[in-house]
Amino acid sequence: MKNVIKYTYKANALFALVRRTRYIKRWSLMFNVSEENVGEHSHEVAIFAHGIAVIGMNNFGRAYNPERIGMIAVYHELSESVLGDQPTTLKHATEETTAFFKGIEGEVEKDIVDTLPSSIRNHMASLTLSSQFLEHEKDIVKAADLLSMLLKCDHELSLGNREFSSARDKVWRKFQHYIEVYPEVKEFYEIHMTQHQQTIDGLVNL
């Protein structure tokens, strides 16, 4: 994969590129009643990942660093600031395309981190490059990612958009794995997600 990518970046581009994720639309192959961008998604995933990690640490004795996990989630779509949100039908068409896109994403992330000053580069690499993540960190962020997707599907369905019915089934099957493996994911989903369809008046007693 090295040297395949021909473009380069301006110095210190990382934070500006992260900010631009608000311009990258998700679910591009599907009709959306309520559009979602990568910046919004990353923010939500970070909140969920942090919450799951806090529950894991305090309720199940896990040796987690919730703040680190939350920040990993903030940057988990960094490559999409340049590559966009590629459709699943393209990324996972074959094993070869999956490996290809994963390689491209990893190389883009590394090149973006390399734009930073050497004094902060290693620290930021530890939060953005998956090769530096522990297995449970990857899993919790992935669980939070799927949970965000699940709520997106539920929201679209609640608005009468049946376009997301099959997507919801697929996401749920993947999410179930993390519920079964991580009790903290199960607790977060069952206790803290029950109110997600409430209005502000339903959540706040005035």
Stockholm file with secondary structure:
# STOCKHOLM 1.0

chainA/1-206         MKNVIKYTYKANALFALVRRTRYIKRWSLMFNVSEENVGEHSHEVAIFAHGIAVIGMNNFGRAYNPERIGMIAVYHELSESVLGDQPTTLKHATEETTAFFKGIEGEVEKDIVDTLPSSIRNHMASLTLSSQFLEHEKDIVKAADLLSMLLKCDHELSLGNREFSSARDKVWRKFQHYIEVYPEVKEFYEIHMTQHQQTIDGLVNL
#=GR chainA/1-206 SS CTTTCCCCCCTTCHHHHHHGGGGCBSCTTSCCSSCCBHHHHHHHHHHHHHHHHHHHHHHHCCCCCHHHHHHHHHTTTTTHHHHCCCCHHHHTSSHHHHHHHHHHHHHHHHHHHTTSCHHHHHHHHHHHCGGGSCHHHHHHHHHHHHHHHHHHHHHHHHTTCGGGHHHHHHHHHHHHHHHHHCHHHHHIIIIISTTTTCCHHHHSCC
#=GC SS_cons         CTTTCCCCCCTTCHHHHHHGGGGCBSCTTSCCSSCCBHHHHHHHHHHHHHHHHHHHHHHHCCCCCHHHHHHHHHTTTTTHHHHCCCCHHHHTSSHHHHHHHHHHHHHHHHHHHTTSCHHHHHHHHHHHCGGGSCHHHHHHHHHHHHHHHHHHHHHHHHTTCGGGHHHHHHHHHHHHHHHHHCHHHHHIIIIISTTTTCCHHHHSCC
//
